[in-house]
Amino acid sequence: MVKHTASRTALGLTLALASCGGDDGGDDPMGYDEAIAAEVIETYAAIVHAGYTDTLAGAVDLDASIDAFLDAPSEAGLTAARDAWLAARAPYGQTEVFRFYGGPIDVEPGGPEGQINAWPMDEAYVDYVAEDPGAGIINDPDGFPDLTAQVLADANGATGEESVSTGYHAIEFLLWGQDLSDTGPGARPFTDYAQDSSATAENPERRGEYLGVVSELLVSDLTGLVDAWAPGGSNYRAEFTAMASKDALTKILLGMGSLSGAELSGERMTVAFDTMDQEDEHSCFSDNTHNDLLANELGIQNVYLGRYGDVAGKGLTDLVAPLDPALDQELRDRLDAAVAALQAIEPPFDRAIVERRPQVEAAIAALRDQTETIVKVATLLGITLNLEE
């Protein structure tokens, strides 16, 4: 498999951040209402906790579906596990805006993000591929005699960016297999897990063991994130809501700007658009990439508007509108435009980047416009987001 990781260093939208001024507004020419800022920060913390709580619930359901499938492999059981994976991805996608500032998800060292959602994935690192039926950890009992959570976590990223052995995409590959179709997702047979003569691949027992372990590991990692943002504890949420308002707002905006720009419009879309290679799309085995992208954008919109599920409070819009109503409306409009542009991409994404390129190009442009406006909002609040070519 030839990957295009070099292009990821030239996305044209990388973010560096510096905070300007003190908590009292400093050199901010307009200042903002500290009381509203405090509510924005509290609402953000509530959104983060709710998002991770929903994500954990989805992972628990996925784990239960995988256990049921492995107990008695069948086509219906595999379909149910795939459906549970798709359902679990929707809330997680909306949490990715909580990254990029050294919070619990991606603090260095030890943040679990790479263990949860690393990609792109070299499928042959984990299991057989069409070109090599003996590939992968699953088919290497001598090198990996014990498929424990620690062993698989240690293997994740051990030989490079693409040596992904855990998380959503490892589970996705184990449920769907390679996507070798131009019109649909992967089609791994349930008999890859059969424990009798009907097995269609070597090492079905190890394959089932591997799938069960990485599913349990995902639940464990997400549980830690829920705990870190739970109200009323001595945890990251308590630290976050107690910090100076400008420091907390800086983190919030860095998450929004980084996801909107370098990550979403850049790495997740522009790379695949340029290469026209399905290996560069986010959820390439299940053909769920279009939903992943939309969920990421909805997460950005949630933070700006101060809403998610049952959470409804002060968002950044309530801080910006009194200072510059036109700028607030500009970002609201660009958020709506980005949502609409992503919804307009006709799936599957791996065909859109080849056959429906104007749809993808329009969404990339909308995200870049949105990112520029996020930078302007940050500037209004006395925070500098530097976009580097």
C-alpha positions as CSV (number, residue, x, y, z in Angstrom):
1,M,0.0,0.0,0.0
2,V,1.4,3.4,-1.0
3,K,0.3,6.2,1.3
4,H,0.5,9.9,0.8
5,T,1.5,11.1,4.2
6,A,4.0,13.6,2.8
7,S,1.1,15.7,1.5
8,R,-0.2,16.1,5.0
9,T,2.6,18.6,5.8
10,A,1.5,21.0,3.0
11,L,-2.1,21.5,3.6
12,G,-2.0,25.3,3.4
13,L,-3.9,25.6,6.7
14,T,-1.9,24.8,9.8
15,L,-2.7,26.5,13.0
16,A,-0.5,28.1,15.7
17,L,-2.0,30.0,18.6
18,A,-0.9,32.7,20.9
19,S,-3.0,34.5,23.5
20,C,-2.8,38.2,23.6
21,G,-3.7,40.4,26.5
22,G,-4.7,39.6,30.1
23,D,-7.9,38.2,31.5
24,D,-9.3,41.7,31.9
25,G,-9.3,42.2,28.1
26,G,-5.7,43.5,27.9
27,D,-5.1,45.1,24.5
28,D,-8.5,43.9,23.3
29,P,-9.9,47.1,21.8
30,M,-13.5,46.2,22.7
31,G,-13.4,43.8,25.6
32,Y,-16.1,41.3,26.4
33,D,-18.5,40.6,29.2
34,E,-16.8,38.4,31.8
35,A,-20.1,37.2,33.2
36,I,-21.2,36.0,29.8
37,A,-17.7,34.5,29.2
38,A,-18.1,32.5,32.4
39,E,-21.4,31.1,31.2
40,V,-19.9,30.2,27.8
41,I,-17.2,28.3,29.4
42,E,-19.6,26.4,31.7
43,T,-21.8,25.6,28.7
44,Y,-18.8,24.3,26.8
45,A,-17.8,22.0,29.6
46,A,-21.4,20.7,29.8
47,I,-21.4,20.1,26.0
48,V,-18.1,18.2,26.2
49,H,-19.3,16.0,29.0
50,A,-22.6,15.3,27.2
51,G,-20.8,14.5,24.0
52,Y,-18.4,12.1,25.6
53,T,-21.3,10.5,27.6
54,D,-23.2,9.8,24.4
55,T,-20.1,8.5,22.7
56,L,-19.4,6.1,25.5
57,A,-23.0,4.9,25.4
58,G,-22.5,4.2,21.7
59,A,-19.3,2.3,22.3
60,V,-20.9,0.2,25.1
61,D,-23.7,-0.7,22.6
62,L,-21.1,-1.6,20.0
63,D,-19.2,-3.8,22.4
64,A,-22.4,-5.6,23.3
65,S,-23.2,-6.2,19.6
66,I,-19.7,-7.5,19.0
67,D,-19.9,-9.8,22.0
68,A,-23.2,-11.2,20.7
69,F,-21.8,-11.7,17.2
70,L,-18.7,-13.4,18.5
71,D,-20.7,-15.7,20.7
72,A,-22.5,-17.1,17.6
73,P,-21.1,-15.7,14.3
74,S,-23.8,-15.0,11.7
75,E,-24.7,-12.7,8.9
76,A,-27.4,-11.0,11.0
77,G,-25.0,-10.7,13.9
78,L,-22.3,-9.0,11.7
79,T,-24.9,-6.6,10.3
80,A,-26.0,-5.7,13.8
81,A,-22.4,-5.0,14.9
82,R,-21.8,-2.9,11.8
83,D,-25.0,-0.9,12.5
84,A,-23.8,-0.4,16.1
85,W,-20.4,0.9,14.8
86,L,-22.2,3.4,12.5
87,A,-24.4,4.6,15.3
88,A,-21.4,5.0,17.6
89,R,-19.5,7.1,15.2
90,A,-22.1,9.9,15.1
91,P,-21.7,11.3,18.6
92,Y,-17.9,10.8,18.5
93,G,-17.6,12.8,15.4
94,Q,-19.1,15.8,17.1
95,T,-16.5,15.5,20.0
96,E,-13.5,16.1,17.8
97,V,-13.8,19.8,18.2
98,F,-12.7,19.2,21.8
99,R,-9.2,18.3,20.6
100,F,-6.1,20.3,19.6
101,Y,-5.4,22.1,22.8
102,G,-3.8,19.5,25.1
103,G,-7.0,18.5,26.9
104,P,-7.7,15.0,28.2
105,I,-8.2,13.6,24.7
106,D,-4.8,14.6,23.4
107,V,-2.6,15.7,26.3
108,E,1.0,14.8,25.8
109,P,2.1,12.3,26.9
110,G,-0.6,9.7,27.3
111,G,-3.7,11.2,25.7
112,P,-5.9,8.5,24.2
113,E,-6.8,10.1,20.9
114,G,-4.4,8.1,18.9
115,Q,-5.6,4.9,20.5
116,I,-9.3,5.9,19.8
117,N,-9.3,7.3,16.3
118,A,-5.9,7.0,14.6
119,W,-5.9,6.9,10.8
120,P,-5.0,6.3,8.0
121,M,-4.6,2.6,8.6
122,D,-2.5,0.0,7.0
123,E,-4.9,-2.9,7.0
124,A,-2.2,-5.4,6.5
125,Y,-0.8,-4.5,9.9
126,V,-3.8,-6.1,11.6
127,D,-5.2,-8.8,9.3
128,Y,-5.1,-10.4,5.9
129,V,-5.6,-8.3,2.8
130,A,-6.3,-9.4,-0.8
131,E,-2.6,-9.1,-1.7
132,D,-1.4,-11.0,1.4
133,P,-3.6,-13.6,3.1
134,G,-1.1,-14.2,5.8
135,A,-0.6,-10.6,6.8
136,G,-1.2,-8.9,10.2
137,I,-1.0,-9.3,13.9
138,I,-3.9,-11.7,13.8
139,N,-2.0,-14.1,11.6
140,D,1.2,-13.9,13.5
141,P,0.8,-16.0,16.7
142,D,4.6,-16.3,17.0
143,G,5.2,-12.6,17.1
144,F,2.0,-11.8,19.1
145,P,1.1,-14.9,21.1
146,D,-1.1,-12.9,23.5
147,L,-3.7,-10.5,22.2
148,T,-4.2,-8.5,25.4
149,A,-5.3,-4.9,25.6
150,Q,-1.8,-3.8,26.6
151,V,-0.2,-5.7,23.7
152,L,-2.5,-4.1,21.1
153,A,-2.1,-0.7,22.7
154,D,1.7,-1.0,22.5
155,A,1.4,-2.1,18.9
156,N,-0.6,1.0,18.0
157,G,1.7,3.3,16.0
158,A,4.7,1.2,16.9
159,T,6.1,1.1,13.4
160,G,4.8,4.4,12.0
161,E,1.7,6.5,11.4
162,E,-0.2,3.8,9.6
163,S,0.4,1.0,12.0
164,V,-3.0,1.4,13.6
165,S,-4.0,-1.5,15.8
166,T,-6.7,-0.1,18.0
167,G,-9.7,2.3,18.0
168,Y,-12.7,2.9,15.7
169,H,-10.9,2.2,12.5
170,A,-9.3,-1.1,13.5
171,I,-12.8,-2.2,14.6
172,E,-14.2,-0.9,11.3
173,F,-11.7,-2.9,9.3
174,L,-12.4,-6.1,11.3
175,L,-16.2,-5.7,10.7
176,W,-16.1,-4.7,7.0
177,G,-12.7,-5.7,5.7
178,Q,-11.1,-4.0,2.8
179,D,-13.3,-1.8,0.6
180,L,-12.7,-3.4,-2.8
181,S,-15.9,-2.1,-4.4
182,D,-16.5,1.1,-6.4
183,T,-20.2,1.2,-5.3
184,G,-20.3,0.1,-1.7
185,P,-18.3,-0.6,1.5
186,G,-16.1,-3.6,2.4
187,A,-17.8,-7.1,2.4
188,R,-15.9,-9.2,4.9
189,P,-17.9,-12.5,5.4
190,F,-19.1,-13.4,8.8
191,T,-17.4,-16.8,8.3
192,D,-14.1,-15.1,8.9
193,Y,-15.1,-15.6,12.5
194,A,-16.6,-19.1,12.2
195,Q,-15.2,-21.7,14.6
196,D,-15.8,-24.7,12.4
197,S,-14.9,-25.9,8.9
198,S,-17.0,-23.0,7.3
199,A,-14.3,-20.5,8.3
200,T,-13.2,-18.5,5.3
201,A,-9.8,-17.2,6.7
202,E,-7.1,-18.5,8.9
203,N,-7.1,-17.8,12.6
204,P,-10.8,-17.1,13.1
205,E,-10.5,-17.5,16.9
206,R,-7.6,-15.0,17.1
207,R,-9.6,-12.6,14.9
208,G,-12.6,-12.8,17.3
209,E,-10.3,-12.4,20.3
210,Y,-8.7,-9.3,18.7
211,L,-12.0,-7.7,17.9
212,G,-13.3,-8.2,21.4
213,V,-10.2,-6.8,23.0
214,V,-10.1,-3.6,20.9
215,S,-13.8,-3.0,21.5
216,E,-13.3,-3.2,25.2
217,L,-10.3,-0.9,25.0
218,L,-12.4,1.7,23.2
219,V,-14.9,1.6,26.0
220,S,-12.2,2.0,28.6
221,D,-10.6,5.0,26.8
222,L,-13.9,6.8,26.4
223,T,-14.8,6.1,30.1
224,G,-11.7,8.1,31.0
225,L,-12.8,11.1,29.0
226,V,-16.3,11.1,30.5
227,D,-14.7,11.0,34.0
228,A,-12.3,13.9,33.1
229,W,-15.2,16.1,32.1
230,A,-17.7,15.0,34.8
231,P,-19.2,17.8,36.9
232,G,-18.4,18.1,40.6
233,G,-15.1,16.3,40.6
234,S,-11.4,17.2,41.1
235,N,-10.7,16.7,37.4
236,Y,-9.9,18.5,34.1
237,R,-13.3,20.1,34.0
238,A,-12.8,21.7,37.4
239,E,-9.4,23.0,36.2
240,F,-10.9,24.2,32.9
241,T,-13.8,26.2,34.4
242,A,-11.5,27.7,37.0
243,M,-8.9,29.1,34.6
244,A,-8.8,32.7,33.3
245,S,-11.6,33.3,30.8
246,K,-9.2,34.2,28.0
247,D,-7.2,31.0,28.5
248,A,-10.3,28.9,28.3
249,L,-11.7,30.8,25.3
250,T,-8.4,30.4,23.6
251,K,-8.6,26.6,24.0
252,I,-12.2,26.6,22.7
253,L,-11.3,28.6,19.7
254,L,-8.2,26.6,19.0
255,G,-10.3,23.4,18.9
256,M,-12.8,25.0,16.5
257,G,-10.2,26.6,14.2
258,S,-7.9,23.5,14.1
259,L,-10.7,21.1,13.3
260,S,-12.3,23.5,10.7
261,G,-9.0,24.3,8.9
262,A,-6.0,22.1,9.0
263,E,-7.8,18.9,10.0
264,L,-11.2,18.9,8.3
265,S,-10.8,21.0,5.2
266,G,-7.1,20.0,4.9
267,E,-6.1,16.5,6.1
268,R,-9.5,14.9,5.9
269,M,-10.7,16.4,2.6
270,T,-8.0,18.2,0.6
271,V,-5.6,15.2,0.8
272,A,-8.2,12.8,-0.5
273,F,-9.4,15.3,-3.1
274,D,-5.9,15.8,-4.4
275,T,-4.9,12.1,-4.5
276,M,-8.4,10.7,-5.5
277,D,-7.4,7.7,-3.4
278,Q,-10.0,6.0,-1.1
279,E,-7.1,5.1,1.2
280,D,-7.0,8.7,2.2
281,E,-10.6,9.0,3.3
282,H,-11.5,8.8,6.9
283,S,-13.8,5.8,7.2
284,C,-12.8,4.0,4.0
285,F,-13.9,0.4,5.0
286,S,-17.5,1.3,5.8
287,D,-18.0,4.2,3.4
288,N,-19.1,6.3,6.3
289,T,-16.8,9.3,5.6
290,H,-19.5,11.7,4.5
291,N,-21.2,11.2,7.9
292,D,-17.9,11.6,9.7
293,L,-17.2,15.0,8.0
294,L,-20.7,16.3,8.7
295,A,-20.5,15.2,12.4
296,N,-17.2,17.1,12.7
297,E,-18.8,20.3,11.3
298,L,-21.9,19.9,13.6
299,G,-19.5,19.8,16.5
300,I,-18.0,23.1,15.6
301,Q,-21.5,24.6,15.2
302,N,-22.6,23.2,18.5
303,V,-19.8,25.0,20.3
304,Y,-20.4,28.3,18.7
305,L,-24.1,28.2,19.4
306,G,-23.8,26.7,22.9
307,R,-26.0,23.7,22.3
308,Y,-25.9,19.9,22.1
309,G,-28.7,17.4,22.8
310,D,-30.3,18.5,26.1
311,V,-27.6,21.1,26.7
312,A,-28.6,24.7,25.8
313,G,-26.7,27.6,27.2
314,K,-24.5,30.6,26.3
315,G,-22.3,30.0,23.3
316,L,-19.6,32.1,21.8
317,T,-22.3,33.7,19.7
318,D,-23.6,35.3,22.9
319,L,-20.1,36.8,23.6
320,V,-19.6,38.0,20.0
321,A,-23.0,39.4,19.1
322,P,-22.9,42.4,21.5
323,L,-19.5,43.4,20.3
324,D,-19.9,42.9,16.5
325,P,-23.3,41.6,15.4
326,A,-22.3,41.6,11.8
327,L,-19.3,39.3,12.5
328,D,-21.5,37.0,14.6
329,Q,-24.0,36.7,11.7
330,E,-21.1,36.1,9.3
331,L,-19.9,33.1,11.3
332,R,-23.4,31.8,11.8
333,D,-24.0,32.0,8.0
334,R,-20.7,30.3,7.3
335,L,-21.4,27.5,9.8
336,D,-24.7,27.0,8.0
337,A,-23.0,27.1,4.6
338,A,-20.4,24.5,5.6
339,V,-23.1,22.2,6.9
340,A,-25.1,22.5,3.7
341,A,-22.0,22.0,1.5
342,L,-21.1,18.8,3.4
343,Q,-24.7,17.5,3.2
344,A,-24.6,18.1,-0.6
345,I,-21.7,15.7,-1.1
346,E,-23.3,12.6,-2.6
347,P,-21.9,9.4,-0.9
348,P,-19.9,7.4,-1.0
349,F,-17.0,9.9,-0.5
350,D,-14.5,7.7,-2.4
351,R,-16.6,8.1,-5.5
352,A,-17.3,11.8,-4.9
353,I,-13.5,12.7,-4.9
354,V,-13.4,11.1,-8.4
355,E,-16.8,11.6,-10.0
356,R,-18.4,14.5,-8.1
357,R,-15.4,16.7,-7.4
358,P,-17.2,20.1,-7.5
359,Q,-19.3,18.9,-4.5
360,V,-16.2,18.2,-2.5
361,E,-14.4,21.3,-3.7
362,A,-17.3,23.5,-2.6
363,A,-17.3,21.9,0.9
364,I,-13.6,22.5,1.2
365,A,-14.0,26.2,0.2
366,A,-16.9,26.6,2.7
367,L,-14.7,25.2,5.5
368,R,-11.9,27.5,4.6
369,D,-14.2,30.5,4.6
370,Q,-15.5,29.4,8.0
371,T,-12.0,29.0,9.4
372,E,-11.1,32.6,8.3
373,T,-14.2,33.9,10.2
374,I,-13.3,31.8,13.3
375,V,-9.9,33.7,13.2
376,K,-11.7,37.0,13.0
377,V,-13.9,36.1,16.0
378,A,-10.8,35.1,18.0
379,T,-9.2,38.5,17.1
380,L,-12.3,40.3,18.3
381,L,-11.9,38.6,21.6
382,G,-8.2,39.5,21.9
383,I,-6.9,36.1,20.8
384,T,-4.6,35.6,17.9
385,L,-5.0,32.5,15.7
386,N,-2.1,32.5,13.1
387,L,-2.8,30.7,9.9
388,E,0.4,29.7,8.2
389,E,0.7,28.9,4.5
